[in-house]
Amino acid sequence: MFKPATARSTVTTSSGITGVSETVQGANATGRVVALTDDGTGIEIQVGGPSDEMDRLAAEIDQMIKSLGPVDTQEQS
């Protein structure tokens, strides 16, 4: 069972999408939950694993989340 390990914090992607992030802790694992919304569309990101691996990969996880942006689904003419 995971329990909150940090206070919720604000996350903003490089394209300006804002959301919330919270780290959770289990007996042998750490996880992170991020929720973002843009123009009525939401996305939830969950990542988890052994605590030492999550610590090692924290910068890469942050970079991946910050790189998210909207996708233009309109066909270009």
Biopython code that builds the backbone (N, CA, C, O; Angstrom):
import numpy as np
from Bio.PDB.StructureBuilder import StructureBuilder

atoms = [
    (1, "MET", "N", (0.840, -1.170, 0.000)),
    (1, "MET", "CA", (0.000, 0.000, 0.000)),
    (1, "MET", "C", (0.892, 1.243, 0.000)),
    (1, "MET", "O", (1.843, 1.341, 0.776)),
    (2, "PHE", "N", (0.573, 2.173, -0.870)),
    (2, "PHE", "CA", (1.325, 3.422, -0.955)),
    (2, "PHE", "C", (0.667, 4.493, -0.091)),
    (2, "PHE", "O", (-0.557, 4.559, 0.020)),
    (3, "LYS", "N", (1.504, 5.325, 0.517)),
    (3, "LYS", "CA", (1.028, 6.466, 1.299)),
    (3, "LYS", "C", (1.754, 7.709, 0.811)),
    (3, "LYS", "O", (2.906, 7.621, 0.386)),
    (4, "PRO", "N", (1.097, 8.873, 0.865)),
    (4, "PRO", "CA", (1.771, 10.102, 0.439)),
    (4, "PRO", "C", (3.083, 10.302, 1.195)),
    (4, "PRO", "O", (3.147, 10.146, 2.414)),
    (5, "ALA", "N", (4.124, 10.652, 0.443)),
    (5, "ALA", "CA", (5.445, 10.861, 1.041)),
    (5, "ALA", "C", (5.866, 12.324, 0.990)),
    (5, "ALA", "O", (6.763, 12.744, 1.720)),
    (6, "THR", "N", (5.218, 13.092, 0.131)),
    (6, "THR", "CA", (5.516, 14.525, 0.026)),
    (6, "THR", "C", (4.204, 15.280, -0.103)),
    (6, "THR", "O", (3.166, 14.697, -0.418)),
    (7, "ALA", "N", (4.261, 16.568, 0.142)),
    (7, "ALA", "CA", (3.101, 17.416, -0.113)),
    (7, "ALA", "C", (2.921, 17.541, -1.622)),
    (7, "ALA", "O", (3.888, 17.437, -2.377)),
    (8, "ARG", "N", (1.703, 17.760, -2.054)),
    (8, "ARG", "CA", (1.470, 17.980, -3.482)),
    (8, "ARG", "C", (2.209, 19.233, -3.917)),
    (8, "ARG", "O", (2.311, 20.213, -3.179)),
    (9, "SER", "N", (2.720, 19.171, -5.135)),
    (9, "SER", "CA", (3.408, 20.337, -5.684)),
    (9, "SER", "C", (2.903, 20.600, -7.092)),
    (9, "SER", "O", (2.363, 19.710, -7.750)),
    (10, "THR", "N", (3.085, 21.824, -7.541)),
    (10, "THR", "CA", (2.677, 22.213, -8.885)),
    (10, "THR", "C", (3.749, 21.801, -9.885)),
    (10, "THR", "O", (4.945, 21.921, -9.622)),
    (11, "VAL", "N", (3.299, 21.315, -11.032)),
    (11, "VAL", "CA", (4.189, 20.930, -12.128)),
    (11, "VAL", "C", (3.774, 21.734, -13.353)),
    (11, "VAL", "O", (2.582, 21.860, -13.633)),
    (12, "THR", "N", (4.734, 22.276, -14.080)),
    (12, "THR", "CA", (4.450, 22.984, -15.323)),
    (12, "THR", "C", (5.368, 22.445, -16.408)),
    (12, "THR", "O", (6.586, 22.397, -16.239)),
    (13, "THR", "N", (4.768, 22.036, -17.529)),
    (13, "THR", "CA", (5.566, 21.510, -18.637)),
    (13, "THR", "C", (6.187, 22.666, -19.416)),
    (13, "THR", "O", (5.824, 23.825, -19.218)),
    (14, "SER", "N", (7.116, 22.343, -20.294)),
    (14, "SER", "CA", (7.780, 23.375, -21.093)),
    (14, "SER", "C", (6.808, 24.078, -22.034)),
    (14, "SER", "O", (7.093, 25.184, -22.495)),
    (15, "SER", "N", (5.650, 23.449, -22.331)),
    (15, "SER", "CA", (4.650, 24.088, -23.187)),
    (15, "SER", "C", (3.607, 24.848, -22.372)),
    (15, "SER", "O", (2.656, 25.387, -22.939)),
    (16, "GLY", "N", (3.774, 24.899, -21.044)),
    (16, "GLY", "CA", (2.889, 25.690, -20.207)),
    (16, "GLY", "C", (1.710, 24.954, -19.593)),
    (16, "GLY", "O", (0.871, 25.586, -18.952)),
    (17, "ILE", "N", (1.617, 23.642, -19.765)),
    (17, "ILE", "CA", (0.540, 22.869, -19.145)),
    (17, "ILE", "C", (0.866, 22.719, -17.661)),
    (17, "ILE", "O", (1.979, 22.338, -17.297)),
    (18, "THR", "N", (-0.115, 23.022, -16.808)),
    (18, "THR", "CA", (0.099, 22.974, -15.367)),
    (18, "THR", "C", (-0.697, 21.839, -14.750)),
    (18, "THR", "O", (-1.809, 21.538, -15.187)),
    (19, "GLY", "N", (-0.125, 21.211, -13.736)),
    (19, "GLY", "CA", (-0.795, 20.132, -13.027)),
    (19, "GLY", "C", (-0.232, 19.982, -11.632)),
    (19, "GLY", "O", (0.431, 20.879, -11.112)),
    (20, "VAL", "N", (-0.505, 18.834, -11.033)),
    (20, "VAL", "CA", (-0.028, 18.552, -9.679)),
    (20, "VAL", "C", (0.751, 17.246, -9.667)),
    (20, "VAL", "O", (0.534, 16.365, -10.499)),
    (21, "SER", "N", (1.667, 17.139, -8.702)),
    (21, "SER", "CA", (2.504, 15.959, -8.553)),
    (21, "SER", "C", (2.591, 15.603, -7.079)),
    (21, "SER", "O", (2.614, 16.480, -6.215)),
    (22, "GLU", "N", (2.637, 14.307, -6.802)),
    (22, "GLU", "CA", (2.813, 13.849, -5.427)),
    (22, "GLU", "C", (3.628, 12.561, -5.442)),
    (22, "GLU", "O", (3.396, 11.675, -6.265)),
    (23, "THR", "N", (4.578, 12.472, -4.527)),
    (23, "THR", "CA", (5.367, 11.258, -4.363)),
    (23, "THR", "C", (4.700, 10.394, -3.314)),
    (23, "THR", "O", (4.224, 10.889, -2.292)),
    (24, "VAL", "N", (4.670, 9.088, -3.577)),
    (24, "VAL", "CA", (4.082, 8.132, -2.641)),
    (24, "VAL", "C", (5.134, 7.099, -2.273)),
    (24, "VAL", "O", (6.049, 6.825, -3.049)),
    (25, "GLN", "N", (4.997, 6.529, -1.086)),
    (25, "GLN", "CA", (5.986, 5.582, -0.573)),
    (25, "GLN", "C", (5.286, 4.313, -0.116)),
    (25, "GLN", "O", (4.268, 4.368, 0.575)),
    (26, "GLY", "N", (5.842, 3.162, -0.508)),
    (26, "GLY", "CA", (5.381, 1.871, -0.033)),
    (26, "GLY", "C", (6.476, 1.224, 0.787)),
    (26, "GLY", "O", (7.514, 1.835, 1.041)),
    (27, "ALA", "N", (6.247, -0.011, 1.202)),
    (27, "ALA", "CA", (7.231, -0.712, 2.032)),
    (27, "ALA", "C", (8.578, -0.841, 1.331)),
    (27, "ALA", "O", (9.619, -0.608, 1.946)),
    (28, "ASN", "N", (8.571, -1.208, 0.056)),
    (28, "ASN", "CA", (9.818, -1.431, -0.675)),
    (28, "ASN", "C", (9.883, -0.663, -1.983)),
    (28, "ASN", "O", (10.720, -0.958, -2.837)),
    (29, "ALA", "N", (9.005, 0.322, -2.148)),
    (29, "ALA", "CA", (8.947, 1.023, -3.425)),
    (29, "ALA", "C", (8.539, 2.475, -3.218)),
    (29, "ALA", "O", (7.952, 2.848, -2.202)),
    (30, "THR", "N", (8.873, 3.270, -4.216)),
    (30, "THR", "CA", (8.490, 4.674, -4.261)),
    (30, "THR", "C", (7.754, 4.900, -5.566)),
    (30, "THR", "O", (8.058, 4.255, -6.569)),
    (31, "GLY", "N", (6.803, 5.794, -5.567)),
    (31, "GLY", "CA", (6.068, 6.102, -6.784)),
    (31, "GLY", "C", (5.820, 7.587, -6.896)),
    (31, "GLY", "O", (6.059, 8.354, -5.963)),
    (32, "ARG", "N", (5.338, 7.970, -8.051)),
    (32, "ARG", "CA", (4.993, 9.367, -8.295)),
    (32, "ARG", "C", (3.740, 9.396, -9.148)),
    (32, "ARG", "O", (3.620, 8.657, -10.125)),
    (33, "VAL", "N", (2.813, 10.255, -8.768)),
    (33, "VAL", "CA", (1.575, 10.433, -9.513)),
    (33, "VAL", "C", (1.522, 11.893, -9.949)),
    (33, "VAL", "O", (1.699, 12.801, -9.137)),
    (34, "VAL", "N", (1.275, 12.106, -11.246)),
    (34, "VAL", "CA", (1.184, 13.450, -11.801)),
    (34, "VAL", "C", (-0.121, 13.539, -12.576)),
    (34, "VAL", "O", (-0.444, 12.638, -13.350)),
    (35, "ALA", "N", (-0.870, 14.611, -12.378)),
    (35, "ALA", "CA", (-2.107, 14.845, -13.125)),
    (35, "ALA", "C", (-2.005, 16.201, -13.813)),
    (35, "ALA", "O", (-1.680, 17.208, -13.185)),
    (36, "LEU", "N", (-2.288, 16.210, -15.116)),
    (36, "LEU", "CA", (-2.228, 17.428, -15.921)),
    (36, "LEU", "C", (-3.539, 17.576, -16.683)),
    (36, "LEU", "O", (-4.159, 16.575, -17.040)),
    (37, "THR", "N", (-3.969, 18.809, -16.936)),
    (37, "THR", "CA", (-5.123, 19.047, -17.802)),
    (37, "THR", "C", (-4.797, 20.181, -18.757)),
    (37, "THR", "O", (-4.085, 21.125, -18.415)),
    (38, "ASP", "N", (-5.335, 20.064, -19.965)),
    (38, "ASP", "CA", (-5.166, 21.111, -20.966)),
    (38, "ASP", "C", (-6.399, 21.132, -21.845)),
    (38, "ASP", "O", (-6.722, 20.133, -22.489)),
    (39, "ASP", "N", (-7.086, 22.250, -21.879)),
    (39, "ASP", "CA", (-8.241, 22.441, -22.748)),
    (39, "ASP", "C", (-9.276, 21.328, -22.572)),
    (39, "ASP", "O", (-9.834, 20.833, -23.551)),
    (40, "GLY", "N", (-9.526, 20.940, -21.324)),
    (40, "GLY", "CA", (-10.543, 19.937, -21.033)),
    (40, "GLY", "C", (-10.096, 18.493, -21.154)),
    (40, "GLY", "O", (-10.885, 17.583, -20.898)),
    (41, "THR", "N", (-8.855, 18.264, -21.536)),
    (41, "THR", "CA", (-8.328, 16.902, -21.644)),
    (41, "THR", "C", (-7.349, 16.669, -20.505)),
    (41, "THR", "O", (-6.479, 17.500, -20.244)),
    (42, "GLY", "N", (-7.492, 15.533, -19.826)),
    (42, "GLY", "CA", (-6.618, 15.229, -18.705)),
    (42, "GLY", "C", (-5.718, 14.046, -18.981)),
    (42, "GLY", "O", (-6.031, 13.178, -19.796)),
    (43, "ILE", "N", (-4.602, 14.028, -18.291)),
    (43, "ILE", "CA", (-3.690, 12.893, -18.369)),
    (43, "ILE", "C", (-3.158, 12.630, -16.967)),
    (43, "ILE", "O", (-2.840, 13.557, -16.222)),
    (44, "GLU", "N", (-3.067, 11.353, -16.624)),
    (44, "GLU", "CA", (-2.484, 10.956, -15.343)),
    (44, "GLU", "C", (-1.265, 10.105, -15.636)),
    (44, "GLU", "O", (-1.316, 9.178, -16.445)),
    (45, "ILE", "N", (-0.177, 10.429, -14.976)),
    (45, "ILE", "CA", (1.071, 9.684, -15.136)),
    (45, "ILE", "C", (1.374, 9.023, -13.807)),
    (45, "ILE", "O", (1.376, 9.675, -12.763)),
    (46, "GLN", "N", (1.630, 7.722, -13.849)),
    (46, "GLN", "CA", (2.043, 6.994, -12.653)),
    (46, "GLN", "C", (3.346, 6.289, -12.970)),
    (46, "GLN", "O", (3.461, 5.603, -13.986)),
    (47, "VAL", "N", (4.314, 6.458, -12.108)),
    (47, "VAL", "CA", (5.593, 5.778, -12.271)),
    (47, "VAL", "C", (6.011, 5.273, -10.896)),
    (47, "VAL", "O", (5.830, 5.959, -9.891)),
    (48, "GLY", "N", (6.565, 4.086, -10.862)),
    (48, "GLY", "CA", (6.967, 3.532, -9.577)),
    (48, "GLY", "C", (8.019, 2.455, -9.746)),
    (48, "GLY", "O", (8.204, 1.906, -10.832)),
    (49, "GLY", "N", (8.697, 2.167, -8.667)),
    (49, "GLY", "CA", (9.716, 1.132, -8.686)),
    (49, "GLY", "C", (10.477, 1.121, -7.374)),
    (49, "GLY", "O", (10.118, 1.823, -6.429)),
    (50, "PRO", "N", (11.528, 0.321, -7.323)),
    (50, "PRO", "CA", (12.360, 0.289, -6.122)),
    (50, "PRO", "C", (12.873, 1.700, -5.804)),
    (50, "PRO", "O", (13.237, 2.451, -6.708)),
    (51, "SER", "N", (12.897, 2.044, -4.539)),
    (51, "SER", "CA", (13.258, 3.407, -4.133)),
    (51, "SER", "C", (14.603, 3.861, -4.677)),
    (51, "SER", "O", (14.732, 5.010, -5.097)),
    (52, "ASP", "N", (15.609, 2.991, -4.681)),
    (52, "ASP", "CA", (16.928, 3.401, -5.179)),
    (52, "ASP", "C", (16.894, 3.700, -6.670)),
    (52, "ASP", "O", (17.576, 4.618, -7.125)),
    (53, "GLU", "N", (16.117, 2.947, -7.439)),
    (53, "GLU", "CA", (15.999, 3.201, -8.880)),
    (53, "GLU", "C", (15.221, 4.487, -9.144)),
    (53, "GLU", "O", (15.568, 5.252, -10.043)),
    (54, "MET", "N", (14.181, 4.720, -8.369)),
    (54, "MET", "CA", (13.410, 5.953, -8.534)),
    (54, "MET", "C", (14.284, 7.170, -8.231)),
    (54, "MET", "O", (14.189, 8.185, -8.921)),
    (55, "ASP", "N", (15.125, 7.077, -7.215)),
    (55, "ASP", "CA", (16.053, 8.170, -6.908)),
    (55, "ASP", "C", (17.033, 8.382, -8.054)),
    (55, "ASP", "O", (17.313, 9.518, -8.438)),
    (56, "ARG", "N", (17.553, 7.287, -8.599)),
    (56, "ARG", "CA", (18.538, 7.363, -9.685)),
    (56, "ARG", "C", (17.934, 7.968, -10.949)),
    (56, "ARG", "O", (18.615, 8.686, -11.680)),
    (57, "LEU", "N", (16.652, 7.679, -11.208)),
    (57, "LEU", "CA", (16.001, 8.121, -12.442)),
    (57, "LEU", "C", (15.173, 9.396, -12.283)),
    (57, "LEU", "O", (14.505, 9.811, -13.230)),
    (58, "ALA", "N", (15.201, 10.019, -11.118)),
    (58, "ALA", "CA", (14.343, 11.179, -10.841)),
    (58, "ALA", "C", (14.506, 12.300, -11.870)),
    (58, "ALA", "O", (13.507, 12.858, -12.325)),
    (59, "ALA", "N", (15.722, 12.634, -12.241)),
    (59, "ALA", "CA", (15.946, 13.726, -13.200)),
    (59, "ALA", "C", (15.368, 13.383, -14.567)),
    (59, "ALA", "O", (14.804, 14.252, -15.233)),
    (60, "GLU", "N", (15.500, 12.125, -14.997)),
    (60, "GLU", "CA", (14.961, 11.718, -16.293)),
    (60, "GLU", "C", (13.436, 11.710, -16.282)),
    (60, "GLU", "O", (12.801, 12.071, -17.273)),
    (61, "ILE", "N", (12.852, 11.297, -15.159)),
    (61, "ILE", "CA", (11.392, 11.314, -15.029)),
    (61, "ILE", "C", (10.895, 12.753, -15.090)),
    (61, "ILE", "O", (9.925, 13.043, -15.790)),
    (62, "ASP", "N", (11.548, 13.658, -14.363)),
    (62, "ASP", "CA", (11.175, 15.074, -14.399)),
    (62, "ASP", "C", (11.269, 15.630, -15.816)),
    (62, "ASP", "O", (10.378, 16.357, -16.256)),
    (63, "GLN", "N", (12.329, 15.297, -16.525)),
    (63, "GLN", "CA", (12.525, 15.788, -17.893)),
    (63, "GLN", "C", (11.423, 15.278, -18.817)),
    (63, "GLN", "O", (10.922, 16.029, -19.654)),
    (64, "MET", "N", (11.041, 14.011, -18.673)),
    (64, "MET", "CA", (9.979, 13.447, -19.501)),
    (64, "MET", "C", (8.665, 14.177, -19.250)),
    (64, "MET", "O", (7.957, 14.523, -20.196)),
    (65, "ILE", "N", (8.337, 14.411, -17.988)),
    (65, "ILE", "CA", (7.089, 15.094, -17.654)),
    (65, "ILE", "C", (7.107, 16.523, -18.192)),
    (65, "ILE", "O", (6.113, 16.981, -18.754)),
    (66, "LYS", "N", (8.212, 17.224, -18.030)),
    (66, "LYS", "CA", (8.312, 18.602, -18.510)),
    (66, "LYS", "C", (8.232, 18.696, -20.030)),
    (66, "LYS", "O", (7.879, 19.750, -20.560)),
    (67, "SER", "N", (8.551, 17.616, -20.740)),
    (67, "SER", "CA", (8.542, 17.648, -22.201)),
    (67, "SER", "C", (7.150, 17.468, -22.802)),
    (67, "SER", "O", (6.978, 17.645, -24.008)),
    (68, "LEU", "N", (6.156, 17.122, -21.989)),
    (68, "LEU", "CA", (4.815, 16.875, -22.517)),
    (68, "LEU", "C", (4.179, 18.154, -23.034)),
    (68, "LEU", "O", (4.359, 19.230, -22.465)),
    (69, "GLY", "N", (3.430, 18.017, -24.124)),
    (69, "GLY", "CA", (2.724, 19.156, -24.697)),
    (69, "GLY", "C", (1.536, 18.689, -25.499)),
    (69, "GLY", "O", (1.397, 17.497, -25.772)),
    (70, "PRO", "N", (0.678, 19.611, -25.879)),
    (70, "PRO", "CA", (-0.506, 19.245, -26.657)),
    (70, "PRO", "C", (-0.118, 18.750, -28.046)),
    (70, "PRO", "O", (0.911, 19.130, -28.605)),
    (71, "VAL", "N", (-0.967, 17.900, -28.575)),
    (71, "VAL", "CA", (-0.778, 17.379, -29.928)),
    (71, "VAL", "C", (-1.863, 17.980, -30.801)),
    (71, "VAL", "O", (-3.042, 17.927, -30.451)),
    (72, "ASP", "N", (-1.480, 18.546, -31.925)),
    (72, "ASP", "CA", (-2.447, 19.117, -32.856)),
    (72, "ASP", "C", (-3.022, 17.987, -33.697)),
    (72, "ASP", "O", (-2.325, 17.401, -34.525)),
    (73, "THR", "N", (-4.291, 17.689, -33.480)),
    (73, "THR", "CA", (-4.924, 16.600, -34.227)),
    (73, "THR", "C", (-5.602, 17.094, -35.496)),
    (73, "THR", "O", (-6.177, 16.297, -36.239)),
    (74, "GLN", "N", (-5.544, 18.397, -35.754)),
    (74, "GLN", "CA", (-6.116, 18.954, -36.979)),
    (74, "GLN", "C", (-5.204, 18.613, -38.155)),
    (74, "GLN", "O", (-3.991, 18.813, -38.091)),
    (75, "GLU", "N", (-5.793, 18.104, -39.214)),
    (75, "GLU", "CA", (-4.996, 17.779, -40.397)),
    (75, "GLU", "C", (-4.550, 19.071, -41.075)),
    (75, "GLU", "O", (-5.364, 19.961, -41.321)),
    (76, "GLN", "N", (-3.281, 19.167, -41.372)),
    (76, "GLN", "CA", (-2.733, 20.350, -42.033)),
    (76, "GLN", "C", (-2.988, 20.264, -43.530)),
    (76, "GLN", "O", (-2.836, 19.193, -44.118)),
    (77, "SER", "N", (-3.381, 21.398, -44.173)),
    (77, "SER", "CA", (-3.583, 21.391, -45.624)),
    (77, "SER", "C", (-2.459, 22.082, -46.332)),
    (77, "SER", "O", (-2.464, 22.170, -47.560)),
]
sb = StructureBuilder()
sb.init_structure("model")
sb.init_model(0)
sb.init_chain("A")
sb.init_seg("    ")
for serial, (resi, resn, name, xyz) in enumerate(atoms, 1):
    if name == "N":
        sb.init_residue(resn, " ", resi, " ")
    sb.init_atom(name, np.array(xyz, "f"), 0.0, 1.0, " ", f" {name:<3s}", serial, name[0])
structure = sb.get_structure()
